[in-house]
Amino acid sequence: MNFMEFFWILQVLIGIGLLISAIVAIRFKNLIMAVIAMAVFSLILSLEFYVLQAPDVAIAEAGVGACLTTAMYLLAIKNTTDEEVIE
């Protein structure tokens, strides 16, 4: 197997991983599990950026997309309640 075959196989696998994690994030009813699926999507996307030889973008995506955004979503979910307010 030469380099180009390996590159295209890796591209297909990353694309399938992105598609699966996006569908899983949409389908989950539990918000925490959906946020974790979004974090997995972001990590796979940062891997894609690294494979495409953009390591600076990959680091930014991993740091901001996977870590900070996930933390912000989890804090927002933690500070909300699941009760309806009837006025």
DRENDO-1510 file (C-alpha; in Angstrom, 1 decimal, always signed):
<recs>
REC; n; res; u; v; w
REC; 1; MET; +0.0; +0.0; +0.0 .
REC; 2; ASN; +1.5; +3.3; -1.0 .
REC; 3; PHE; +1.1; +6.7; +0.6 .
REC; 4; MET; -1.8; +7.9; -1.5 .
REC; 5; GLU; -3.9; +4.8; -0.9 .
REC; 6; PHE; -3.3; +5.2; +2.8 .
REC; 7; PHE; -4.2; +8.9; +2.6 .
REC; 8; TRP; -7.5; +8.2; +0.9 .
REC; 9; ILE; -8.4; +5.4; +3.2 .
REC; 10; LEU; -7.7; +7.7; +6.2 .
REC; 11; GLN; -9.8; +10.4; +4.6 .
REC; 12; VAL; -12.8; +8.1; +4.2 .
REC; 13; LEU; -12.5; +6.8; +7.8 .
REC; 14; ILE; -12.3; +10.3; +9.1 .
REC; 15; GLY; -15.3; +11.3; +7.0 .
REC; 16; ILE; -17.3; +8.4; +8.3 .
REC; 17; GLY; -16.3; +9.2; +11.9 .
REC; 18; LEU; -17.4; +12.8; +11.4 .
REC; 19; LEU; -20.7; +11.7; +9.9 .
REC; 20; ILE; -21.4; +9.2; +12.7 .
REC; 21; SER; -20.5; +11.6; +15.5 .
REC; 22; ALA; -22.7; +14.3; +14.0 .
REC; 23; ILE; -25.7; +12.0; +13.7 .
REC; 24; VAL; -25.2; +10.7; +17.2 .
REC; 25; ALA; -25.0; +14.2; +18.6 .
REC; 26; ILE; -28.3; +15.1; +16.9 .
REC; 27; ARG; -30.1; +11.9; +17.9 .
REC; 28; PHE; -29.2; +11.9; +21.6 .
REC; 29; LYS; -32.0; +13.1; +23.9 .
REC; 30; ASN; -29.6; +13.4; +26.9 .
REC; 31; LEU; -28.0; +16.8; +26.5 .
REC; 32; ILE; -24.7; +15.8; +28.3 .
REC; 33; MET; -24.3; +12.8; +25.9 .
REC; 34; ALA; -25.0; +15.1; +22.9 .
REC; 35; VAL; -22.3; +17.6; +24.1 .
REC; 36; ILE; -19.8; +14.7; +24.5 .
REC; 37; ALA; -20.7; +13.6; +20.9 .
REC; 38; MET; -20.0; +17.1; +19.7 .
REC; 39; ALA; -16.6; +17.0; +21.5 .
REC; 40; VAL; -15.8; +13.8; +19.7 .
REC; 41; PHE; -16.8; +15.4; +16.4 .
REC; 42; SER; -14.5; +18.3; +17.2 .
REC; 43; LEU; -11.6; +16.0; +18.0 .
REC; 44; ILE; -12.1; +14.0; +14.8 .
REC; 45; LEU; -12.2; +17.3; +12.9 .
REC; 46; SER; -8.9; +18.4; +14.5 .
REC; 47; LEU; -7.4; +15.1; +13.4 .
REC; 48; GLU; -8.6; +15.9; +9.8 .
REC; 49; PHE; -6.9; +19.3; +9.9 .
REC; 50; TYR; -3.7; +17.6; +11.1 .
REC; 51; VAL; -3.9; +15.0; +8.3 .
REC; 52; LEU; -4.4; +17.9; +5.8 .
REC; 53; GLN; -1.1; +19.4; +7.1 .
REC; 54; ALA; -2.6; +22.3; +9.1 .
REC; 55; PRO; -1.3; +21.7; +12.6 .
REC; 56; ASP; -2.0; +25.2; +13.8 .
REC; 57; VAL; -5.7; +24.9; +12.9 .
REC; 58; ALA; -5.8; +21.4; +14.4 .
REC; 59; ILE; -4.5; +22.7; +17.7 .
REC; 60; ALA; -6.9; +25.6; +17.7 .
REC; 61; GLU; -9.9; +23.3; +16.9 .
REC; 62; ALA; -8.9; +20.8; +19.6 .
REC; 63; GLY; -8.4; +23.6; +22.2 .
REC; 64; VAL; -11.4; +25.8; +21.4 .
REC; 65; GLY; -13.8; +23.3; +19.8 .
REC; 66; ALA; -13.3; +20.3; +21.9 .
REC; 67; CYS; -12.2; +21.7; +25.3 .
REC; 68; LEU; -13.6; +25.2; +25.8 .
REC; 69; THR; -16.9; +24.8; +24.0 .
REC; 70; THR; -17.6; +21.5; +25.7 .
REC; 71; ALA; -16.8; +23.0; +29.1 .
REC; 72; MET; -19.1; +26.0; +28.3 .
REC; 73; TYR; -22.0; +23.8; +27.2 .
REC; 74; LEU; -21.6; +21.5; +30.3 .
REC; 75; LEU; -21.6; +24.5; +32.6 .
REC; 76; ALA; -24.7; +25.9; +30.9 .
REC; 77; ILE; -26.5; +22.5; +31.2 .
REC; 78; LYS; -25.5; +22.3; +34.8 .
REC; 79; ASN; -26.9; +25.7; +35.7 .
REC; 80; THR; -30.3; +25.0; +34.1 .
REC; 81; THR; -33.3; +23.1; +35.4 .
REC; 82; ASP; -35.6; +20.7; +33.7 .
REC; 83; GLU; -38.7; +22.2; +35.2 .
REC; 84; GLU; -41.2; +24.3; +33.3 .
REC; 85; VAL; -42.0; +27.7; +34.7 .
REC; 86; ILE; -45.8; +28.5; +34.4 .
REC; 87; GLU; -46.7; +32.1; +34.9 .
</recs>
